[in-house]
Amino acid sequence: MEFLDVVRRRKTTNGPFLPDPVSEDHQRLLMELAGRAPSQLNSQPWRFVIVEDRPTIEQIATISGDSMTEAMSNGTFFERYKPYFRFSAEEMATRRDGMLFDKLPAALRPFTSQVFTARGQKLMNTMRVPQKLGEENRKLVAGSPMLLGVMLDRSEYRPGELSSFYSVFSMGAAMENVWLATVELGMGIQFVSFPMEVPGNWAKIESLLQVPDDLELMAVYRLGYLPQEQRRPAIDWSSHERKLPSQYVFRGTCATPQTGWDSPAKAVDPV
């Protein structure tokens, strides 16, 4: 697959994976490519833990599902991320960012405009929407053949110091390499983020993974091979839109938006 095509096809996997284990060859390749990422002074601050043990995956899945239910039941999730929620194709086409909730049960569709109100929160709780989403999340994580924990060396990751920025930037580059490689390998990947939303739950995962004091657990991802047809959950969102270059690129100074680039770029001939 051409590199430019890989970048354009990169996405987050919201649905389930095949139950097949990720081959050791593919695991090794993903880790090699992660290690090829740039880092400040070649510090290579990243560390990874590959998790295939079923009981551990099941426990992390339960923590993730419970976290999602709690964060959505008490309203903290919606309050924290409401700037990114879209409920119409028109809004998504204009903003070209955030998440479009384009798959909702019929009973909920009339109430999308009230999702950020106390009445809307009460309605969702009455209909047990947080519990349904939490259980869906638990199943997705539990059904993943592999989890990947991403850590940073605390000797490099020192919050408040410049080295911390460098190390997080480097970790992002390493994970982008992994993410792009999954496209080539017929795999999917998704950030298991909800345990971060509930105080104390991230520490439970650190304990399960036996993260030592000299490392900081920064993220956990679920990975696996993609089925031919991907089933979407009852409540789901999409994020295919991307801002046009005129919305995020400037020419010369930040007072002059770039023009003329909003149509798709042409293929680049190899040098």
Salt bridges, closest charged atoms under 4 A:
GLU32 OE2 - ARG36 NH2 3.79
GLU79 OE2 - LYS82 NZ 3.38
ASP97 OD1 - ARG86 NH2 2.72
ASP97 OD2 - ARG95 NH2 3.76
ASP97 OD2 - LYS243 NZ 3.27
ASP102 OD1 - ARG232 NH2 2.74
GLU135 OE2 - ARG138 NH2 2.81
GLU136 OE2 - ARG231 NH1 3.73
ASP153 OD2 - ARG47 NH2 3.41
GLU161 OE1 - ARG158 NE 2.81
GLU197 OE1 - ARG80 NH1 2.30
GLU216 OE1 - ARG154 NH2 2.52
ASP236 OD2 - ARG232 NE 2.77
GLU241 OE1 - ARG96 NH2 3.15
